[in-house]
Amino acid sequence: MTDNSQSSHEHVPSRQRRRFSSISSRAYEHPADRSALVALRKLSGFDTVFKALSGLLPERSLRLLFLSDSVRVSDAQFAHLNDMLRDACYILDLEQVPPMYVNQDPQPNAMCIGLDEPIIVVTTGLVELLDEEEMRAVVGHEVGHALSGHAVYRTILLFLTNLALKVAWIPLGNVAIMTIVMALREWFRKSELSADRAGLLVGQDLQASMRGLMKIAGGNHLHEMNVDAFLAQADEYEKAGDLRDSVLKILNVLPRSHPFTTVRAAELKKWSESRDYQRIMDGHYPRRDEDKDTSVTDSFRESAAHYADAVRTSKDPLMKLVGDIAGGAGDLGGRLRDKFTGGGHGGGAAGKDGGATDGSGGTRRSGTEDPGSSQGPGTAGS
C-alpha cells in the first residue's frame, strides 16, 4: 500500500473495528438460512462432489469472462476496494481472500459466485453510487456469502432443481418442482439477510448500511432521503391493507431472489438492536471448530421458533389471521370477511356481526412491527 493510500484511510472507522477471530457464519446467519446450511453441511462429501464437477458448470466460463473483460481488484487497480476486501476478510477471519472484479455495468449490483473458490464481482454502477463506508458494508456482505458457503450450496440446490425439471413428466411433477423452487427462493432471500448482517459486522456502522440500502432503492440523492422515513415505509408496507394486499405481497415477492430493500433495512436495524448482535460485538459468538457438533434438530427448532414468533408479532393482516387461527380465535368467518374487505372501518362487517372485530381483525394502523419476517436480497451486496 502506498503512503498516499494509507493517509487517505487514516480516519475511517475501519481502522478501529473489532475483529472476530474464528467466527462461525452461524453467528450472523438468519435462523431459516442457518438451519438449511447446517443440514447441508452434515451431508459429508456432498459439496466436494459438486466442487469436483465445477469445470462442467457455467462457473468456469464466468471466471474466464470476468478475467478477460473486467478489472481485477488489486493494489494496482481499485486499490481502495482491495483495502476494503482485505479488511473484511481480516475482520471475519476468512483465511483466503477471494478474487474481486469490477464489471462495467450501470446497474448497481454485486455477487459472490463459485464452487471451487468464490469470486466477488461488483459493478461500476455500485462503485459510483456508494461512498466508502457504504461500500465496506457491501464488500462485507459478499465476504459473508463466501464464509457461509452460500455459493456452493446455492449451486447444489440449483443443480438439484434443474435435475427435477427432467422428471416433470411424473404425475404432480410440476407441483413438486414449484414447491422446490419456491422453497429455494425463500432460502435465497433469507441468505441475503444473513449477508446483510455480515456486512454490518464488517462495517460496524449501521448508518452506513442504512444509507447504502436507501441509495440502492432511491439512487444517489441522499440529501433528499431520510433513514427514519425509509424505515417507516417498511412498517407501512407490512401492516397496510387487508388480506387482498397480503396475497399481493406474497405474489410480488415469490419471483424474487432478494427481499425488498425497505424490508432489508428494517430487518437489519432490528438485528442491530438485538442481544445476539451485542453478544457478537462483545466477543461471545460460536466458533468454526464447533460447527461439526451443531445439531440439525436444534437448528430447525430455532428456525421454526423464529417463524412462529414472526407470525405472532406480525402486523400483516394474513399473518394476524394465521395467528388468530393458531390461537383458536372465535368467529373465524367474520374475521376472514373483515380482513378481506378492511371491515371495521365504518362499521360494515363488524356491525353486521355484532362487533365481531375486536381489535385483532386487521383494522388497526398504529404500532411498530418486525417487517423482516417476510423479507427476501436487494441485489447490491447480494
Salt bridges, closest charged atoms under 4 A:
GLU10 OE1 - HIS11 NE2 3.82
GLU29 OE2 - ARG41 NH2 3.25
ASP33 OD2 - HIS150 NE2 2.89
GLU59 OE2 - ARG63 NE 2.90
ASP75 OD1 - ARG86 NH2 2.91
ASP83 OD2 - HIS9 NE2 3.46
ASP83 OD1 - ARG86 NH2 3.13
ASP87 OD2 - ARG15 NH1 2.66
ASP87 OD2 - ARG17 NH2 3.72
ASP87 OD2 - ARG136 NH1 3.28
ASP93 OD1 - ARG19 NH2 2.86
ASP131 OD2 - ARG211 NH2 3.21
GLU132 OE2 - HIS9 ND1 2.76
GLU132 OE2 - ARG136 NH2 2.81
GLU133 OE2 - ARG136 NE 3.00
GLU134 OE2 - ARG211 NE 2.76
GLU134 OE1 - LYS215 NZ 2.87
GLU186 OE1 - ARG189 NH2 3.15
GLU186 OE2 - LYS190 NZ 2.72
GLU192 OE1 - HIS141 NE2 2.89
GLU192 OE2 - HIS145 NE2 3.15
GLU192 OE2 - ARG154 NH2 2.87
GLU192 OE1 - HIS258 NE2 3.55
ASP196 OD1 - HIS141 ND1 2.88
ASP196 OD1 - ARG264 NH2 2.59
GLU224 OE2 - HIS223 NE2 3.52
ASP235 OD2 - LYS239 NZ 3.04
ASP242 OD2 - ARG244 NH2 2.45
GLU267 OE2 - ARG197 NH2 3.51
GLU273 OE2 - LYS269 NZ 2.47
ASP291 OD1 - ARG26 NE 2.66
ASP298 OD1 - ARG301 NH1 2.64
GLU302 OE1 - ARG34 NH2 3.10
ASP309 OD1 - ARG312 NH2 2.25
ASP316 OD1 - LYS249 NZ 2.91
ASP324 OD2 - ARG335 NH1 3.29
ASP353 OD2 - ARG337 NH2 1.92
ASP358 OD2 - ARG335 NH2 3.17
GLU369 OE1 - LYS315 NZ 3.50
ASP370 OD2 - LYS270 NZ 2.71
